[in-house]
Amino acid sequence: MLTLRRYGVGFIPSGPRYLLFLPLLLLALLVSACAPLTRGVSGKDVVSSSRPPVVVRPAAGFDLLGSGAASPVLDTELGLRHADVGWAFYADVARERQLAVVLSETPDGWQWELDVSSPWHEVRRDVYATGPARFAGATFLMPASADPFALMLPAPPAQHADEGQWRWLVRRYTQLFDFRAVKLVVEYREPIPAGVGEQLADALDAGQQPAGRAAALLGEFEARSRAAFSVLAYPEGGLAAEGFAHDSSRVHVRKLAGMAGRMEPIRNLPSDDK
């Protein structure tokens, strides 16, 4: 039975005038349900017409190095499962400032975990609202060996043996949509600032806030991360977009699985158990 709302009160439509109204309403619902889902790249923007209806736009100075789709295998409590991932990767001319946008969807019967943290120690967790998005933000150091987009970048500088491997300073923004079926990740990275690298790395490796000059530089880095992109509502008139195409030649699919995150099976609420 169809229930509408008038002045905040539910009522059941009846009478001749509603008989004329009902087919139009049903047609509108049908058109909405059958509208094709658009996900891909429009110009340099990542676009999604629904679930979520957003446009993620890189700031000026970021070149689109590549985009595509993949179905990485995730290790779950019930064994291996595939997820559908669309991605776009950007960098400045020097390839030092980078931006990644990843839109991931679980298979039917699965959802992303509420814990969207990375595998590394995180600091400065907070909420960042921009346009229609409301992200969970976190800062961490990521080894270059875990970077799914390393194929599109120059080789990282060589490190001394006692310095360990090259790591990127990362600010990641994450939001879940559609009852946790869809996850949007926007990630910004830079090299560790010169002069305070050891102090900053020691603090982040311990999951602690840095102090002094390192704290100030970290705040400036996070301000640049917010300025590196914007999120807009998807326009009602739609956008011409090129869909994400499956291409594993420019991305490490197994490492992309780590960036997509962890998912779990959907379980009934206790009250639903029979």
Buried (B, 14 or more C-beta within 10 A) or exposed (E): EEEEEEEEEEEEBEEEEEEEEEEEEEEEEEEEEEEEEBBBBBEBBBBBBBBBBBBBBBBEEBEBBBBBBBBBEBEBEEEEBBBBBBBBBBBBEEEEBBBBBBBBBBEEEBBBBEEBBBEBBBBBEEEBEBEBBEBBBBBBBBBBEBBBBBBBBEEBEEEEEEEEEBBBBBBBBBBBBBEBBBBBBBBBBBBBBEEBBEBBBEBBBEEEEBEEEBBEBBEEBBEBBBEBBBBBEBEEEEBEBEEBEEEBEBBBBEBBBBBBBBBBEEEEEEEEEE
